[in-house]
Amino acid sequence: MDWKPHAATLAAKIAHPGSDWWAPVRETPRHLLVERWFTPGPHGWTAVDGPSNEKVWAAAAYSDTTLVTRIGPVHADHAETGQPVTGHPTSSSTLPSLVVTMLRHGRLTPGVRLLDLATGSGYSATLTCQRLGDDLVTTLDVDPYLTQAAAERLDRIGWHPVVVTADAGDDDLPGTFDRIVSMVSMPRIPATWLTALTPGGRLVTTIAGTGLIVTADKTEDGGATGRVEWDRGSFMATRAGDDYPPALNEVFAKAVGQDGEEVTLSSFPVLDVMQAWEVYSMLSLTTPGIEHRTGTDDDGNRLTWMLHTDGSWARACTRPGEHTATVHQSGPRRLYDDLENIRCQWLERGELPVYGARVTITPDGETTLSRDGWSVTL
């Protein structure tokens, strides 16, 4: 494959000549890092084999798109072509523009030692090796197959960072680093990250269940301070095992087939919460653990469901041409009420305090976001 024109097109889209990341994107053969991936379909996810169709391979590898490489415990490298696989995505090669955004926030100046968390395909490790030199890059993933495959592919294209298999959420990190940049979302900042950061070192991560990118610099007391950036970003959440917990299908069945214990009329139409980044992030921080689903029925009614592990659920419906929603709720908490309160704040103030919030992290990892009198501790 003549991949360089494709890489140049991608670089022009997500960077600009003279920027720190323009040359690394141009010089990275992403297709050699992602030879197979999954695409969604009506009956599950189907593996695509890149080398069998170079045109499709080039179009996918050099688009600014996330390529899913693992469903549940099944790697695309091991899946049978044409045979659907069901489950949740558990690994991917993240869209390059978000990778570059995270690395840019890391302020990777020459000579710094970097820990790249969540190796995945090895794309972020490749970019950083070009910026820093592979002797200053360590990349880590919880999945032993991913680290092995990434190490082999990195070797084939001439890069040899330290590649480690470990759980970034629970295990001690393999050394000390001036920068930690995470390509996986965390529920809070592990204390082990702060221990592994050098004085004045910088960490960059996203918060699980939100669209928030957090940057923080280590302070003299062993903690860190920083802020929630105005950029938006979201990754898969960290996991310790082969898969994430099962979806809340039993709760969803109740939300679909039952009337609620409480039925009300909302003055707002149905909202696709996960596309409203501020609202989604604020709701996830104040009421963590909600699973969102949306749909449209045969009559054109817009539907949304909110499900929680404690058995709470909410269902809202907006009919065509209407600007209100009929809301059913059941369980120990009223999930839709929490959403409505946030939407009211959003409309009254024109914004929510999550983006731009100050971040304070104690040495044991307790993470607090605060802005304009609002605060939440993770």
Protein Blocks (a to p, Z undefined) as FASTA:
>chain_A
ZZklmmmmmmmmmmcehiaklmmmmmpcfklmmmbccdddfkbccdddfklomklmmmmm
mpccdddfbehjbcfklpcehiacedddfbdcddfklmmmmmmmnopaehiacddehjln
ommmmmmmmmnopklpccddfblklmmmmmmmmmmnopacddddddfklmccebddfbdc
dfbdcfbdcfklmmmpcghiacddddehiabdcdddddfkopacddddfbdcddddddfb
lbdcddffklmmmmmmpccfbdcddfbdcddfklmmmlmmmmmmmmghiacdddddfkop
acdddddfkopacdddddehiabdcdddedjbdfklmmmmmmmmmmmnopafkgopacdd
dfkopacddeehiacdZZ
